[in-house]
Amino acid sequence: MELRPTAKTIVEQWLVSHGCDGLSNETGCGCGFDDLGDCGDLGASCVPSYSRFCAGCWELCPAASKTPEGEIGCYSPDGSICWTND
């Protein structure tokens, strides 16, 4: 029996192949590959995103997650947003 990929695996493979770091949405939610969809809502409002390291993100940022480099950062569609205004 052939194993079929999960939706999460398919999304992650697409993000990697397009150079993205994770997902985010307009409410400030964001995630990297280490916690992709852990919010329980890997849904229609999530868009491919890039990470940006921000000082203090972990305490203040609704979109904080680990960046591919292992730092804590914010995720946004173009990687420019820091929800902490850093």
N, C-alpha and C positions, 0 to 999 in steps of 0.2 A: 504494500500500500504506500502510495506516494504521500509524503507530508506536504500539506499546503501551508503557505505562509499566512500569518495573521495580518489583519489590517494594520496593526502597529508596525510589524516588520516591513510591510510594503511602503508605508509612509516613511519610515526611517531610511530605507534604501533609496527612495526618491529624493529625500532631503540631502543625503550624502552625495548622490550622483549630481546634484545641482549646486553643491557647495554651501548649503545652508547649515546652520548650527542647531536649529530646533524649530519650535512653533511659538506663536503668540496670538493674542486676539485683542480687540479694541477695548476690552475692560482692563488690560494690564496684566493678564495672566500670561505666563511664558514658561517654556520648559525646554531643556536640552535633552540629549539622548539618554542621559542617566535617569531621567524621570519623565520621559515622554508619555504624556497622557495620564500621569498619575493622579491628576485632578478628577479623573473619572469622566472627563468630557472631551475626548478626542473627537471633536465634532466639526460641524460646518463653519463655525466662526473662527477656527484655527487657521492661520496662514503661515507659509514658510517664512522663517525669520533668521536673523543674525544676532549674535551676542555682542555685548559691550560691557567691559569690566567697569564697575562703579564702586567707589569706596562707600561702605555702609549699606550696600544693597541688601544684604541678608536680613538686616533689621527693618528696613524701610520699604523695600521695593516689592510690589505685588507680583512682578514678573521675574523675580530673582530665581536663578538656578545656576548650576555649575556650567561654565563655559567649556568648550572642548579642551581648553588648556588647564582645566581644573580650578579656575578661579570662579568667584561668585559674580554674576553679571546679570544685566537686564536683557531681555529679548524683545526685538521689534522688527517689523518687516524690512527696514533698511539698516538696522543696527545703530541708529543715531539716537534713540530715545533712552534716557536714563530717568527713571521714574522718581529718583531722589533729587533730581536737578543738580547732579554732581558736575 
